Structures are given as structure tokens and as C-alpha cells.
Amino acid sequence: MTTNPPGPKLILLITTHRVAPGLLSWPAWEALRSAGRVLAGDAGHPQLPALRQAGVEVEVVAPVSAPALARLLTAAPADGAAGDRAGDGDGDGTTVWLGGPDGDPGLTDALARLAVEHAGEVPEIEVLPGSYDLPGSRLLDLVSVMDRLRSPGGCPWDAEQTHASLVKYLVEEAFELVEAIEEGDRDTLREELGDVLLQVFFHSRIAEEHPTGAFSIDDVAGDIVEKLMYRHPHVFGDTEADGAAEVEANWETLKAAEKSDRESVLDGVPAGLPALAYAAKLVSRVRRSGFAGVPDEPYELPAELTAESAGRLLLAVAQRAHDAGLDVDAALRAAARGYRDTVRAAEGLKPAEQPGGPEQP
């Protein structure tokens, strides 16, 4: 009993530029090794060196329009090409097109039109993913974008920025993210997370250019990975932790060991925090350390309110709020938003719309 050989076939092999060349799936390698011919449209395609090293011959075709490329890929190969690639007689009637990094705009539409207009004459077409993006791989694109913006020929505004000039944007983006979280706005939350992430990548790209203390986004990520693993021995080590409270206690113990050179329990609290958040952070540090050398402020409204007495009263509120497990800074923001909306309602106005982000080119 004889079987007919399979008919001609066109495989569109799609790869991602976000993984190292040559890291292809097994079906992709099988298709490449058995194909009658393998074509690519770019002599600089990142996969070509790996394929040639593996013994896969790739023919680079001249750049043409999408319709012309579709006709080329679906045309019958010249005599002796199909089924005898490299002259070894091992190839089949399959043509593999190595998809370009840009996704070959218009090619799939052109192939679909040919399949409709010339039904029965166009070979079977298969789209084969040769490699897949790993989670987080789009971060590599952000690295590339930032490098392009800061490099010669990029954006003049981005190229002029420094760590200091970006501080105001970092602060504004952080507060807009806080607002999106507290408002429960999921769409804005996603956008603001991206804006904050941009600041991290922007600063890291600037840091690469420092003449003596350069570091990259990989260094930044590596440091935080090491820190997280060190401070989570109950996950990455053999330490036992029963509940979140014990986890937090272990975290503080490890953190204290890292910061053993600090003189005061308040060292490291950034004085640039907003006033109420700064007070709350100081109170938190004092409470966690168990320091009792300074009494709490009296929690009572003075007969005459001055700048000093108002400040001490607010500090007293921060102390009592911490002991009650409340975020006094978030509580005041919520109360202020409520006050804002109440005033606007009394004015016959709708609730205030959310402000936009800082203006950057």
C-alpha cells in the first residue's frame, strides 16, 4: 500500500526578539530542519546566526511589498529546490518563512486574499510560534526605549534630564498613584503604575552614564531581589514563621541587622515626606523600637491655637492613630476629599474630576 506525499505547505514561523536567538521550540526546530526551503526577509535577522550554526540554510529574499511577498511564498519552488534543500534530498515540500521582528505588516492579509482568490492553488498555511515571551519580557522593551531616548539622535528633553530634575515628576507620579488606589480607579491605577515604573527606568538609565558610580536597571533589580530573598527566610530559607505578625517581626530584625550602624531609631526616615506622613513615620519607628524615653503629646484642644500648639495636636493625633492601627495620612486625605465634594455639592457642582499627570514631552 502506498501513501501520497503531503502537499505543499507554508509555515510562518513567528519568534520574539525578547528571548535569546536560537531559543526556539522543538516544533520550530523540526520545521526548520525538515523544510524544503527556509526564507527570511532580513539579512540581519537575529535568528540567522543561530540557525546557520545549527546547519539550517536560510535564503534571504530582497525586500518587497506584502502582496509580492505573499505571492513569492505561495509560489511553487524552482525545480530541484523543494525536496532537495542543500542537495541532500532530505527536505519536504514545506516552505518556512522566518517572520521579521516587525511582524511583517500586511503579510497575513495578503496571504488571506490569495487563499480566497486562488482557492486550491495556495498551499496549506500554518502559523507556528517558535518562541514565546516570558512574563516581564516587555520590560526589555522599556529598557530599549529609554536607551533610544537618551542616546544621540533621541529626545533632546529626555537627554537633558538629571536625577535632580526628575524629582518633581517622581513625587507627582507617586501621589497620583496613591490617589488612583484610594479612588479604586482601575484604569488610572494601571496608567499610574506605568508612570512610576518609567521613573525607575529613567533614573537607572541616567545612572548608567555616571563617570565613577555607574549602575544599570539590572543592578537595581538584582539588589532588590537579593534583599527580598534575604528578608523572607521563611520562603527562601529554613526559618519558620507563623502568621503575618511573625513575618513582620523577622523582617524588622533582619532590617535592623542591616542598618546596625544607625545611631538613632529615627535614622533613615526621609524628612522630605509630607508633614503628616513624616510625623506618622516617626511615630511608627518609635513604637516599633519600644523606645519610651519621650512621652506622647497631650490629646486635647488648647485654649488658644497657635502654630506650635496646632502642630503638637496633630502629632498627638498621629500617635493615637498609629496605636489604633490607622493610617492617619490616608485618613486625612479621605476626609479632605469628602470635604471637597461636600463644598462642591453646596455650590451646585459635580464632584471634582481627577487631575491629569505632569506635563512631560
N, C-alpha and C positions, 0 to 999 in steps of 0.2 A: 504494500500500500504506500503510495507516495503522497506527500503533502505539498501544497503550493507554498512557495516562499512568501513571507509577509510583503504587503505592498509598500510603496514609498511612504516615508514618514518625515515630518519636520518637527524637531524638538526645539522649543525656545527655552534655553537654559538661563534662568534668572539667578543672579548672585547678588550679594550685598557687599558694598565697599567697606562695611563696618567690621568685617572679620578678616583675618589674615589670608592672603592669597593661597589657594591650594586646600583650604579647609572646606571641602565640598562633601556633600552627602554621598553615600555609597551608590544610590541610583544614578546620581550625576556622573560619577566616575565610570560606571558601567556604560552609560550612554555615550560618553566621550570616547571610551576605548573601542567600542563596537561600531561606532558610526562610520558610514561611508565617507563622509567629509565633515569637517568642523570649520565653521566660518566665524569671523569676527569683523567688526567694522572699525576697529581702532587698534593701530599698531602698538599703542601704549596701554592697552587694556591690562589692568593689574593682575589678571589671572594668567596671562600668556607665559611668563617665565616659568611658573609652576607647572603648567600643562606641558610645555616643551621639555622640561626636565623629566616629566613622567613619561615621555615618549609619545605624546599626543601631538600630531601635526595640525597646525591651525593655519588656514588660509585667510589672509587679511584682504578684504574687498575694499574697493575705493568708495568714498562717501557718496551716497546717492540719496534721492528723496525717499520717503517712506513707501509710496506706491511702487517705485522702481525696485526698492529692496525687497518688497513683498513678492514681486514677480521673479526676482532673482532666486529667492529662497524656495519658491514653489516650482521652479522650472526643473525639468529632468536634467541630471548632471551629464556632462560630456562623456562620451564613450570612454570606458576604462577608469572613470573617476569613482563612480559608485561601485561598491562591492570590491574594490581593489585599492583602497587607500594605502599609500606608501608602497604599492606594488606587492603586498603580501597576501592579497586575496582573502583577508580576514574581515573586511568591512562589510556592512549590510547596506541596504538601501535607505538608510536613515541619514538625514542632514541635521546637524546640531548647529544652531545659531547661538553664539555666546553673547547674551544680552549686554548692552552697553551700560555703563554706570548711570547714564541719564535716563534709563528705562526705554530708550528707543521710541520717542514720542511719535504717535501716528502709525506705528507698525502694526499693532494688533487690529486697528480699524481697517487698515489697508488689506490685511490678510482676510478679515471677515468679509469685505466686499468681494475679494477674489473668490472666496468659497461660495458665495451666493451666485455670482455671475458665471462661474465656471464649475458648477456642481459636477462632481465625478471626475474632474480633471486635476483638482487640487489635492495634494497628499494629505493624509491624516496629520492634524496639527495637535501637538501636546505642549502645554506649558509645564516645565519642570523646575521647581525651586531647587537650586543647587546648594544654597546656604541660607540660613535664617538669622535675623537679628536677635541678639541676646537681650534680655531685659537691661535697660540702661544704656543701650548702644547709641541712642540718639544724643547722649551726652557727648559722644565723639564729634557729632556734627557741630555742637555748640563750641567745642574746642577749635574746630576748623574755622567757624565763622568769626570767632574772636581773633584768631590769628590773622585772618584776612583783613579785618577791620583795623588792626594795629600795625599791619605791615605796610611798607611803601606801596602806594597806589590804592590804599584802602580809604578809610574815612578820616578826613582831617580832624574832625571834632574828637572822635574816639582816640586818635593818635596823640592828642594833646592832654588827655586826662591823666591825673595822678591819683594816688591813694587819697590824698587830702581833698582834691576837687570832687571826688565821688562820694565823700562822706554824707553830704546833704541828701543825695539820692538814696543811699543805703538806709538812712534814717526814715525818709519819707516812704520808701517801699515797705519797710518793716511795719510801720504804723498802718499802712493801707492793708497789709496782710492781716494784721490784728483785727482791723475793722471788718474785713470780709469774714473772718472766723466768727466774730461776735454777732454779725448780722445774719449768719447762716446762708450767705450767698455763695452757692457752689461754683457758679461760672466765674465770678470775680475771684474766688479763692484760687481756682486753677491759674488764672491770669497773674495774680499777685505772687503766687509761689514761683512762677516763671521769672517775674521781675526780680525777686530776691535771689533766685538762682543765678541770674545774669550778673548780679553784683559780685557774687563769689567768683565766677569765672573771669569777670572783668579784672578784679583785683589780682587774681592769680596770674593772669596774662601780663599785667603790668609788672608783677614781681619777677617774672622770668627775665626782664630786661635790666634788673639791678646789677651794677658792676661787681659787687662783692658778696651780697647776700641773696642771690637769685634762688627762687624755688618755683615749682610749677603746680598746676592743679593736681597732678599725680602725687606730689609730695603732700599737698593739703589733704587729699583723700586718704593717703597712706597713714598719715598721722592720726586722723580721726578713727580709722579702722583699728589701729593699734590701741588707741585709748578706749574705744568701746569694748574691745575684747578683754583688755586688762581690767576694766571696771565691771565686767559681767562674768566673774569667775564661776557663777552658778550656771552659766550657759556654756562657756568655753573652757571651763576648768572643772575641778572636782569639789568646789565649795557647795555646800547645801544652803538653800535659802527658802524659808517657809513664809511665803507671802510677800506682798509689795513692801511692807514696812521694813522687813529684814533686808530686802534688796537695797532699799534706800539707805539703811544704816551701813551696809557693806560699802556702798558707793561712797558715802561720806568718809568712811575710814580710809579707803584707798586714795581718795582725793586728798585727804589731809596728809597722807604719807608722801604724795607727790609734791605738795606745797609746804613741806616741812620747814622751809627757810623763811616762811612768813612770820613777822613779829606779832601781828595783831590778828584777831579773829575777823577783823573787817578789811584786811588787806585783800586787794583784788576786786572789791566792789567798785564798779565804774561810777565815778562822780558825775559823768555826763548823762546819767539816766534822768528822765523827768522827775521832778521833785518828789511826788508821792511814791512813785516806783522805787526811787532811791531810798526813801525812808523805809519802805516795806522790805527792801532787800537787806538793809542794815539790821532791822529787827529780826529777820529770818536768820541771819548769821549769828546774832547774839543768842537767840533761842536755841539754835542747833548746837552751839558750843557749850551751852549750860552756864555761860557767864552770868553772874548775878551781882557784879560789883557796882552797877548803876541802877537805881530804882526807876520804875516806869513813870512817865509823866501823868499828872493827875487828870482824870477823865471828867472834867467839869467845865462849864462855860464861865469864863472870868467875868467880873462885873464890868470891866472895860476891855474891849477887844482892841489890841494893838497888833502890829506886825509880829512881834515876838510871841505874844500870848496866842495869836491865831496859829502860828507855826507849831507851838508846843501842843496845842489842842489837836492839830492834825496828826502830829507824831503819836499822841495818845490813842487816837482812833486807829492808826496803823498798828500799834501794839496790840490793841484789843481785837482787831480784825484778824491778825495773824493767829492769836490764841484761839479764835473761833473757827479757824480753818478757811477764812475768806480771803479772796484776792481783792484788797482794798482798791488797787488801781483800776481793775476791771469793774468793780462795783461803782466807782465814781464815774467812769465813762458811761456805764449803763444809765446811771441816774441823770447824767448830763444830756444824754440823747433823749431820754424821756422828757426832760425839762425843755429841750429844744422843740420837740414835737408838740408839747403842750402849748408853748408860746405861739408856734406857727398855727396851730388849730384855733387859738384865740384870735389870731389875726385873719382867720378865714382862709388860710393857706394849706396846701398839701404838705405831708411830711417831706423833709429835706431830701434831695437826691444825693447819691453818693458822689463824692468828688472824684475827678479823674486823677491819673498818675502825674508825676512830674514831667515837665516837657523836656525831652531829650531828642536830639536829632535822630 
